[in-house]
């Protein structure tokens, strides 16, 4: 005999439109966690966009102006031009100009260290978006499992005679949490990849600025090196020195 598992009962009509708070109530406690994750992800994305907008610049135009001053050895004006800007690119160029007195090998090491110190500031909180994008579907899956467990608890309570209305609450909660998890995760993955591309672009511009600045500084003539024109050495014969005592001895022997 087939148990009347899905016996027809009077079901409450489902609302066609549901607000955010109603959806969170039907989804259960995990909806609150997903909502907090979405707010955090949105805040991180906006903050990173504003930071990258301040850090991004026209590198070609900036280097053309600063390096022209460096070639004229107007270092004070070049540093003042750098002080007007903001971001890791400006920091790398300014440090290279400040340390221009170092040998080329040491200057490259200093600029490389400054660039490496700027990278963590660029990558700050970007990994948080990837974490939320990875965890959100798992939270949705956990809500799905929890909803199905609630549905089968209702079946157990009714000794297998649960109606569709009794099961609808658990199934509804399972579907809502799954949809919410995917809704949070997909934009987070897109935002994470977009911000990672922005970081790579800024790092590439930073490396370009450092290399061009170092080449310009190392190609300039050093003030501490004095150039002396080359003159070939002229060999002159040594003067003949006559010893008068030896001359007297030779005359006495001959006599």
Secondary structure, DSSP 8 states (H G I E B T S, - for coil): ----TTB--------SS--HHHHHHHH-HHHHHHHHHHHHHHHHHHHHHHHHHHH---HHHHHHHHHHHHHTT-HHHHHHHHHT--SHHHHHHHHHHHTTTS-HHHHHHHHHHHHHHHHHHHHTTHHHHHHHHHHHHHHHHHHHHHHHHHHHHHHHHTTT--BHHHHHHHHHHHHHHHHHHHHHHHHHHHHHHHHHHHHHHHHHHHHHHHHHHHHHHHHS--TT-------------------HHHHHHHHHHH-
